[in-house]
């Protein structure tokens, strides 16, 4: 096969990529960056001196599963006498240093290399470009963007699919075709979306960013003398932290904070709910300088309806954790006053009676609202209890919380890795959307311990409710729900 990169132009042909490129592909013993190892690496370097190729097999120090051998064509015998990663790490780094790291599904290739270098005590920190994302941005009319699909779509010649150098060549050829196929402006824009660099605070060691996980957790920004500047949470800590340092997204206050950051610490969690609760606890107890205020308050209030002896539904303001699961909750409010004001505003719009909405009283005479022609006349007999009840339920309809789908409490278990039987988990005891207690452990939860666990009055806020609403009715893989 003719070499697809032997007569190419220099890297300047790629708008938006004014730095040398290293187009990389690796083959591995499997898909886990922590358990599996690299078996082959192929690199196509593109810089002012032209284009160069390099590849090597690598002894992974473990058996290659038969399915992987059939898929890649790389056997245990082929890597038996190959160098180990530490023996070729220097040669690999010399080819990557100072270049944009380009790969098809870059998180896979870079993740393996980052872990391999980290195991040698050497943190790898490179600018990344993913050609899967580039293909999606430049060719949104196509649904599939795998390398196999791109090879077929562009008629790219390759002689050894699923071998590292052949796939790196194919990726480079796609980059060339896409740059020629699209206008310089559109190609550049698609590139810059990925490669726009965050403005790292001047006093922050860039190595801090290399340690940030892509999973859920709570992060802490520290300034001079270990002063706590900010506490935040995310399901992807790395992505969220880097977004703080992207200048075009930052407010003046945010930029002022970022300039003071000297260190970043992270506390990983098993999932989103544990991150939500930990963030709330840390902000409340540690009061970071740049957290405006704690959105979560100790007690939230809600509205529930009960029927009086005359058949009239009357709203009652109660603490949300004490709400009856037999009656619908309407709204979550930080104070009784806020709940009452919402009720009054809604009542005026729907012609509700002040004796029901504002000042609970017997219906034995016109209320103030009737005199001002706001009330439609429940208190004067011009409107029936049934009419008022329907209007009241309509008025509160937009505030109604979903009915709790269990007859009693339920356990929500967050697993850090749902495919691992010994995965760390956090178990939340829930009832009527409230978090009553939490337990942590590994593997299968200890149900006897859960029964004996003391419960709190119940933690509920709008963020917790929104999260639970999303996962209770359609749990993702990492979440398990058990009715108790």
C-alpha positions as CSV (number, residue, x, y, z in Angstrom):
1,X,0.0,0.0,0.0
2,X,1.2,3.5,-0.8
3,X,2.2,5.5,2.3
4,X,-0.7,7.9,2.9
5,X,1.5,10.4,4.7
6,X,4.7,10.4,2.6
7,X,4.0,13.4,0.5
8,X,1.9,15.6,2.7
9,X,2.1,19.3,3.5
10,X,3.3,20.7,6.8
11,X,1.2,21.2,9.9
12,X,0.3,24.7,8.8
13,X,-2.3,23.2,6.5
14,X,-4.6,22.7,9.5
15,X,-6.3,25.9,10.4
16,X,-6.3,26.5,14.2
17,X,-3.5,24.0,14.7
18,X,-0.4,26.1,14.7
19,X,1.5,23.7,16.9
20,X,3.1,20.3,16.0
21,X,0.9,17.3,16.1
22,X,1.3,13.8,17.5
23,X,-1.4,11.5,16.0
24,X,-1.6,8.5,18.3
25,X,-3.2,5.1,18.5
26,X,-2.7,2.4,21.0
27,X,-3.8,-1.2,21.4
28,X,-4.4,-2.7,24.8
29,X,-5.3,-5.8,26.7
30,X,-8.8,-4.4,27.4
31,X,-10.9,-1.3,28.1
32,X,-10.0,-0.6,31.7
33,X,-7.3,2.1,32.2
34,X,-6.6,0.8,35.7
35,X,-6.6,-3.0,35.1
36,X,-5.4,-3.3,31.5
37,X,-2.1,-2.4,29.8
38,X,-0.8,-1.1,26.5
39,X,0.4,-3.7,23.9
40,X,1.2,-1.4,21.0
41,X,1.6,2.3,20.2
42,X,1.8,4.0,16.9
43,X,2.6,7.7,16.4
44,X,2.5,10.0,13.4
45,X,4.4,13.2,14.1
46,X,3.6,16.3,12.0
47,X,5.7,19.4,12.4
48,X,7.7,22.0,10.4
49,X,10.2,19.3,9.4
50,X,7.5,17.1,7.8
51,X,5.8,13.9,8.8
52,X,7.4,10.9,10.6
53,X,6.0,7.6,11.8
54,X,7.0,5.4,14.7
55,X,5.6,2.3,16.4
56,X,6.5,-0.4,18.8
57,X,4.9,-3.4,20.4
58,X,5.0,-3.4,24.2
59,X,5.1,-6.3,26.7
60,X,2.0,-5.6,28.9
61,X,3.2,-7.9,31.7
62,X,-0.1,-9.8,31.6
63,X,-1.9,-12.2,29.3
64,X,-3.8,-10.8,26.4
65,X,-7.4,-12.1,26.4
66,X,-8.2,-14.4,23.4
67,X,-11.0,-12.0,22.2
68,X,-8.5,-9.1,22.2
69,X,-6.0,-11.2,20.3
70,X,-8.5,-12.0,17.6
71,X,-9.6,-8.4,17.5
72,X,-6.2,-6.8,17.1
73,X,-4.1,-9.6,15.8
74,X,-1.6,-9.1,18.6
75,X,-0.8,-12.3,20.4
76,X,1.0,-13.2,23.6
77,X,3.9,-14.6,21.5
78,X,4.3,-11.3,19.6
79,X,4.8,-9.2,22.8
80,X,6.8,-11.8,24.8
81,X,10.1,-10.3,23.7
82,X,8.9,-6.7,23.3
83,X,10.1,-4.0,25.6
84,X,8.1,-3.1,28.7
85,X,6.5,0.4,28.9
86,X,9.2,1.8,31.2
87,X,11.8,0.8,28.6
88,X,10.2,2.9,25.8
89,X,8.6,5.6,27.9
90,X,11.4,8.1,27.1
91,X,11.1,7.4,23.4
92,X,7.4,7.9,23.5
93,X,7.6,11.1,25.5
94,X,10.2,12.6,23.1
95,X,7.7,12.1,20.3
96,X,4.8,13.7,22.3
97,X,6.5,16.6,24.1
98,X,5.4,20.0,22.9
99,X,2.8,18.6,20.5
100,X,-1.0,18.5,20.4
101,X,-2.0,14.9,21.2
102,X,-4.5,13.8,18.5
103,X,-6.5,10.5,18.7
104,X,-9.8,9.0,17.7
105,X,-11.6,8.9,21.0
106,X,-8.7,10.7,22.7
107,X,-9.8,9.9,26.2
108,X,-9.1,6.2,25.7
109,X,-5.6,6.6,24.2
110,X,-4.5,9.5,26.4
111,X,-6.1,7.9,29.5
112,X,-3.9,4.8,29.1
113,X,-0.8,6.7,28.4
114,X,-1.4,9.1,31.3
115,X,-1.9,6.2,33.7
116,X,1.2,4.5,32.4
117,X,3.4,7.6,32.8
118,X,1.9,8.3,36.2
119,X,2.9,4.8,37.4
120,X,6.4,5.8,36.7
121,X,6.0,9.0,38.7
122,X,5.8,11.2,35.7
123,X,2.6,13.2,35.1
124,X,1.7,13.6,31.5
125,X,0.2,17.0,30.5
126,X,-0.6,17.6,26.9
127,X,-3.2,19.5,24.9
128,X,-5.7,17.2,23.4
129,X,-7.7,17.0,20.1
130,X,-10.3,14.2,19.6
131,X,-11.1,13.4,16.0
132,X,-14.4,11.8,17.0
133,X,-15.6,15.2,18.3
134,X,-14.0,16.9,15.3
135,X,-15.9,14.6,12.9
136,X,-19.2,15.3,14.8
137,X,-18.6,19.0,14.6
138,X,-17.7,19.1,10.9
139,X,-20.1,16.4,9.7
140,X,-23.2,16.7,11.8
141,X,-25.3,15.1,9.0
142,X,-23.8,11.7,9.8
143,X,-24.8,9.6,12.8
144,X,-21.8,7.4,13.1
145,X,-18.2,8.6,13.6
146,X,-16.2,5.5,14.5
147,X,-12.8,5.2,12.8
148,X,-14.2,2.2,10.8
149,X,-17.1,4.3,9.5
150,X,-14.8,7.2,8.6
151,X,-12.4,4.9,6.7
152,X,-15.3,3.7,4.6
153,X,-16.8,7.1,4.2
154,X,-13.6,8.7,2.9
155,X,-12.3,5.6,1.1
156,X,-9.1,5.7,3.2
157,X,-6.7,2.9,2.4
158,X,-5.4,0.8,5.3
159,X,-3.8,-2.6,5.4
160,X,-4.0,-3.6,9.1
161,X,-7.1,-2.4,11.0
162,X,-6.8,-2.4,14.7
163,X,-3.1,-2.2,14.6
164,X,-1.7,1.0,16.2
165,X,0.3,2.6,13.4
166,X,-2.3,1.7,10.7
167,X,-5.1,3.4,12.8
168,X,-2.9,6.4,13.5
169,X,-2.3,6.8,9.8
170,X,-6.0,6.5,9.1
171,X,-6.7,9.2,11.7
172,X,-4.1,11.5,10.2
173,X,-5.5,11.0,6.7
174,X,-9.0,11.9,8.0
175,X,-7.5,15.1,9.5
176,X,-6.0,15.9,6.1
177,X,-9.3,15.2,4.2
178,X,-11.4,17.2,6.7
179,X,-9.1,20.2,6.5
180,X,-9.3,20.1,2.7
181,X,-13.1,19.4,2.6
182,X,-14.2,22.2,4.9
183,X,-13.6,25.9,4.8
184,X,-10.6,27.2,6.9
185,X,-13.1,29.1,9.1
186,X,-15.3,26.1,10.0
187,X,-12.3,23.7,10.5
188,X,-10.6,26.3,12.7
189,X,-13.8,26.8,14.8
190,X,-14.2,23.0,15.3
191,X,-10.6,22.8,16.4
192,X,-10.7,25.8,18.8
193,X,-13.8,24.4,20.6
194,X,-11.6,21.6,21.8
195,X,-8.2,23.2,22.1
196,X,-9.1,26.6,23.6
197,X,-6.8,26.6,26.6
198,X,-7.9,27.5,30.1
199,X,-6.1,30.5,31.6
200,X,-4.3,28.8,34.4
201,X,-4.0,31.0,37.5
202,X,-0.4,32.4,37.7
203,X,0.2,30.9,41.2
204,X,-1.1,27.5,40.4
205,X,1.1,24.6,39.5
206,X,-0.2,23.1,36.2
207,X,0.5,19.6,37.6
208,X,-2.6,20.1,39.9
209,X,-4.8,19.9,36.9
210,X,-3.4,16.6,35.8
211,X,-4.5,15.0,39.1
212,X,-8.2,16.0,38.6
213,X,-10.6,13.1,38.2
214,X,-13.2,12.9,35.5
215,X,-15.7,11.5,37.9
216,X,-18.1,13.0,40.6
217,X,-16.8,14.8,43.6
218,X,-16.3,18.0,45.5
219,X,-13.4,20.3,44.7
220,X,-11.7,23.0,46.9
221,X,-9.9,26.1,45.7
222,X,-7.2,27.3,48.2
223,X,-5.4,30.7,48.2
224,X,-2.4,32.0,50.1
225,X,-1.8,30.5,53.5
226,X,-4.3,27.7,52.7
227,X,-7.3,30.0,52.9
228,X,-10.3,28.3,51.5
229,X,-11.7,30.3,48.5
230,X,-14.4,28.2,47.0
231,X,-16.1,24.8,47.2
232,X,-17.9,23.3,44.3
233,X,-19.3,20.0,43.1
234,X,-19.7,18.2,39.7
235,X,-20.3,14.9,38.1
236,X,-17.1,15.6,36.1
237,X,-14.7,17.4,38.5
238,X,-12.0,18.0,35.9
239,X,-14.3,19.5,33.3
240,X,-15.9,21.7,35.9
241,X,-12.7,23.0,37.4
242,X,-11.2,23.8,33.9
243,X,-14.4,25.7,33.1
244,X,-13.6,28.1,35.9
245,X,-10.4,29.0,34.2
246,X,-11.8,29.6,30.7
247,X,-11.6,33.4,30.5
248,X,-14.6,33.9,28.1
249,X,-16.9,32.2,30.6
250,X,-15.7,33.9,33.8
251,X,-17.4,36.8,35.6
252,X,-15.4,39.6,37.1
253,X,-15.9,38.0,40.5
254,X,-14.9,34.6,39.1
255,X,-11.8,35.9,37.5
256,X,-10.8,37.6,40.7
257,X,-11.1,34.3,42.5
258,X,-9.2,32.4,39.9
259,X,-6.3,34.7,40.2
260,X,-5.9,33.9,43.8
261,X,-6.0,30.1,43.5
262,X,-2.8,28.4,44.7
263,X,-3.9,24.8,45.2
264,X,-6.8,22.5,44.3
265,X,-7.9,19.6,46.4
266,X,-10.6,17.1,45.5
267,X,-12.8,14.7,47.5
268,X,-14.2,12.1,45.1
269,X,-17.7,10.7,45.8
270,X,-19.6,7.7,44.6
271,X,-22.1,9.8,42.6
272,X,-24.0,13.0,42.1
273,X,-26.2,12.9,45.3
274,X,-23.3,12.3,47.6
275,X,-21.5,15.2,45.9
276,X,-24.6,17.4,46.4
277,X,-24.8,16.6,50.1
278,X,-21.0,16.9,50.7
279,X,-20.9,20.3,49.0
280,X,-23.8,21.6,51.2
281,X,-22.1,20.4,54.3
282,X,-18.7,21.9,53.4
283,X,-20.0,25.3,52.5
284,X,-22.1,25.5,55.6
285,X,-19.3,24.5,58.0
286,X,-16.3,26.1,56.3
287,X,-17.9,29.2,54.7
288,X,-15.5,29.7,51.8
289,X,-14.8,33.3,50.8
290,X,-16.2,33.2,47.3
291,X,-19.3,31.0,47.8
292,X,-22.0,33.7,47.7
293,X,-24.3,31.9,50.1
294,X,-25.6,28.5,50.9
295,X,-28.6,27.8,48.8
296,X,-29.7,25.0,51.1
297,X,-31.4,26.0,54.3
298,X,-31.9,23.8,57.4
299,X,-35.7,23.5,56.9
300,X,-37.8,23.9,53.8
301,X,-41.6,24.4,53.9
302,X,-44.3,23.1,51.6
303,X,-48.0,23.4,51.1
304,X,-50.4,20.5,51.6
305,X,-54.2,20.5,51.3
306,X,-56.7,19.1,53.9
307,X,-60.5,19.1,53.7
308,X,-62.4,20.8,56.5
309,X,-65.9,19.8,57.9
310,X,-67.6,21.9,55.2
311,X,-65.8,20.1,52.3
312,X,-63.5,23.0,51.6
313,X,-59.8,22.2,50.8
314,X,-57.6,24.4,53.0
315,X,-53.8,24.8,52.4
316,X,-51.5,24.2,55.3
317,X,-47.8,25.3,55.5
318,X,-45.7,22.6,57.1
319,X,-42.1,21.5,57.2
320,X,-41.3,19.5,54.1
321,X,-39.7,16.5,56.0
322,X,-42.9,16.2,58.1
323,X,-45.2,16.2,55.1
324,X,-47.7,13.3,54.8
325,X,-46.9,11.0,51.9
326,X,-50.7,10.5,51.5
327,X,-51.1,14.1,50.3
328,X,-49.4,15.9,47.5
329,X,-46.7,18.5,48.4
330,X,-46.9,21.9,46.6
331,X,-43.6,23.8,46.3
332,X,-40.5,24.0,48.4
333,X,-39.9,27.3,50.2
334,X,-37.1,28.5,52.4
335,X,-39.5,30.1,54.9
336,X,-43.1,30.1,56.0
337,X,-43.3,33.7,54.8
338,X,-42.2,32.8,51.3
339,X,-44.8,30.0,51.2
340,X,-47.5,32.3,52.4
341,X,-46.6,35.0,49.8
342,X,-46.7,32.4,47.0
343,X,-50.1,31.2,48.2
344,X,-51.5,34.8,48.3
345,X,-50.1,35.7,44.9
346,X,-51.6,32.6,43.4
347,X,-54.9,33.0,45.2
348,X,-55.5,36.5,43.7
349,X,-54.9,35.2,40.2
350,X,-57.5,32.4,40.6
351,X,-60.2,34.3,42.6
352,X,-59.6,32.3,45.8
353,X,-61.1,33.4,49.1
354,X,-59.0,35.2,51.7
355,X,-60.7,33.2,54.5
356,X,-59.0,30.1,53.0
357,X,-55.8,31.6,51.6
358,X,-54.7,34.5,53.8
359,X,-56.3,34.3,57.2
360,X,-58.1,31.0,57.9
361,X,-61.5,31.8,59.1
362,X,-65.1,30.5,59.0
363,X,-67.1,31.2,55.8
364,X,-69.7,33.5,57.5
365,X,-69.2,36.7,55.7
366,X,-67.4,38.5,52.8
367,X,-63.6,38.5,53.0
368,X,-61.5,41.5,52.1
369,X,-60.8,40.0,48.7
370,X,-64.5,39.8,47.9
371,X,-64.9,43.5,48.8
372,X,-62.0,44.3,46.4
373,X,-63.5,42.0,43.8
374,X,-60.5,39.6,43.9
375,X,-62.5,36.7,45.5
376,X,-65.1,34.9,43.4
377,X,-67.5,34.5,46.3
378,X,-66.9,31.3,48.3
379,X,-67.4,33.3,51.4
380,X,-70.7,34.8,50.2
381,X,-72.2,31.6,48.7
382,X,-71.7,32.8,45.1
383,X,-69.2,30.0,44.6
384,X,-69.5,26.4,45.8
385,X,-66.9,24.5,47.8
386,X,-66.4,22.2,44.8
387,X,-65.7,25.2,42.5
388,X,-63.3,26.7,44.9
389,X,-61.5,23.4,45.4
390,X,-61.0,22.9,41.7
391,X,-59.7,26.4,41.3
392,X,-57.3,26.0,44.3
393,X,-55.9,22.7,42.9
394,X,-55.5,24.5,39.5
395,X,-53.7,27.3,41.2
396,X,-51.3,25.0,43.0
397,X,-50.9,22.6,40.1
398,X,-47.7,24.2,38.8
399,X,-46.1,23.9,42.2
400,X,-47.0,20.3,42.8
401,X,-44.2,17.8,43.5
402,X,-44.4,14.4,42.1
403,X,-46.1,11.8,44.4
404,X,-43.5,9.6,46.2
405,X,-43.7,6.4,44.2
406,X,-43.1,4.0,47.2
407,X,-45.5,3.1,50.0
408,X,-42.8,3.8,52.5
409,X,-39.0,4.4,52.7
410,X,-36.6,3.3,49.9
411,X,-32.9,2.9,49.7
412,X,-30.9,4.6,46.9
413,X,-27.5,3.1,46.4
414,X,-24.8,4.9,44.3
415,X,-22.0,2.7,43.0
416,X,-18.7,4.2,41.9
417,X,-18.2,1.3,39.5
418,X,-21.4,-0.7,38.8
419,X,-19.4,-3.4,37.0
420,X,-17.3,-4.1,40.1
421,X,-18.8,-6.4,42.7
422,X,-16.6,-4.8,45.4
423,X,-17.3,-1.3,44.2
424,X,-17.5,1.5,46.9
425,X,-21.1,2.7,47.4
426,X,-23.1,5.3,49.3
427,X,-26.6,4.3,50.4
428,X,-29.2,6.9,51.1
429,X,-32.3,6.1,53.1
430,X,-35.1,8.1,51.5
431,X,-38.7,8.8,52.3
432,X,-41.1,11.2,50.6
433,X,-38.1,12.8,48.7
434,X,-36.2,13.4,51.9
435,X,-32.8,12.0,52.7
436,X,-33.0,10.5,56.2
437,X,-29.6,8.8,56.5
438,X,-26.5,7.7,54.7
439,X,-24.3,4.7,54.8
440,X,-21.0,3.9,53.0
441,X,-19.4,0.6,52.2
442,X,-18.2,-1.8,49.5
443,X,-20.1,-4.5,47.5
444,X,-23.5,-5.5,48.8
445,X,-25.0,-3.1,51.4
446,X,-25.4,-4.3,55.0
447,X,-29.2,-4.2,55.3
448,X,-29.2,-5.1,59.0
449,X,-27.0,-2.0,59.7
450,X,-29.4,0.1,57.7
451,X,-32.3,-0.9,59.8
452,X,-30.4,0.1,63.0
453,X,-29.2,3.4,61.5
454,X,-30.6,6.5,63.3
455,X,-32.4,8.8,61.0
456,X,-32.4,12.6,60.8
457,X,-35.5,14.8,60.5
458,X,-35.0,14.7,56.8
459,X,-32.9,16.7,54.3
460,X,-34.7,18.0,51.2
461,X,-34.0,21.0,48.9
462,X,-34.8,21.8,45.3
463,X,-31.5,20.4,44.0
464,X,-32.0,17.1,45.8
465,X,-35.6,16.9,44.6
466,X,-34.6,17.6,41.0
467,X,-31.9,14.9,41.2
468,X,-34.2,12.3,42.8
469,X,-36.9,13.1,40.3
470,X,-34.5,12.3,37.5
471,X,-33.2,9.0,38.9
472,X,-36.0,7.5,41.0
473,X,-38.2,6.9,37.9
474,X,-35.4,5.9,35.6
475,X,-32.3,4.9,37.5
476,X,-29.0,5.0,35.6
477,X,-26.6,2.0,35.7
478,X,-24.7,3.3,38.7
479,X,-27.8,3.8,40.8
480,X,-30.0,1.0,42.4
481,X,-33.3,1.6,44.2
482,X,-34.8,-0.8,46.7
483,X,-38.2,-0.3,48.4
484,X,-38.1,-1.1,52.1
